[in-house]
Amino acid sequence: MGGNESVEVTAGIWGFLVLFGLALACWFLFRSMNAHLRKMTFTEREQSVGAREADSAPRGDDDPIGSAQH
């Protein structure tokens, strides 16, 4: 047994590249998820406003749409 043996083990450049790739993939995933959630929230808000406007619109007795298009 020699006294000059190194017991230090590091991940090296390959470990850094793998970790960096995983972090980059997570960043893109979170960015995409955030965009989808914003779009879904906007669509739900738009639908609820449209439903409220449709409920409050005046309707005729024999016209189910509420607008006279003769």
N, C-alpha and C positions, 0 to 999 in steps of 0.2 A: 504494500500500500504506500503510494507516494503521497507526500504532503502537499503537492502542488495541484491536486485535482480540483476542478471547479464543480461545485454542486448547484450552482445557480442555473435555473432553467427559465427561459422566457418564451413568450408566445411568438415573438419575432414579427416580421413584416406580414406573414400570412395570417396570423391571429388578428393583427390590426385590420387587415383588409376584410376579413370575414366579419368582424365586429362593425366596421364602418358600413359594409354592405347591408347588414341587418338593421342598423340604425337608419340608413337611407330608405330601405324598404318600409320600415315603420313610419317614417315621416310621410312618405307618399300615401300609405294606407290611411293614416290619420287625416291627412289633407283631403283625400277623396271622401272619407266618411263625413267630415265636417261639411263639405259641399253638398252631399246628399241630404244631410239633416237640415241644412238651411233651405234647400229646395222643397223638402217635404213640409217644413213649417210654413213656408210662404204659400204653398199650394193649399194647405189646410186652412190657413187664415183667409185666403182668397175665396175658398169654397164656403166658409162660414159667413163671410160678408155677403156673398151672392145668395145664400139661403135666407139670410135675414131680409135682404132687399126683396126677394121673391115672396116671402111671407107677408111683408108689409105693403106690397103693391096692391092697388085697388083692382078688383075683378068684377066683371059684369055677371049677371045671373046666368045667361046662356053662353057666355064666352069664357072657356076655361083658361085661356091665355091672359086675358085682361086687356088686350089691345084690339081695337076695331080696325081691321084691315079690309075694307070693302073696295 
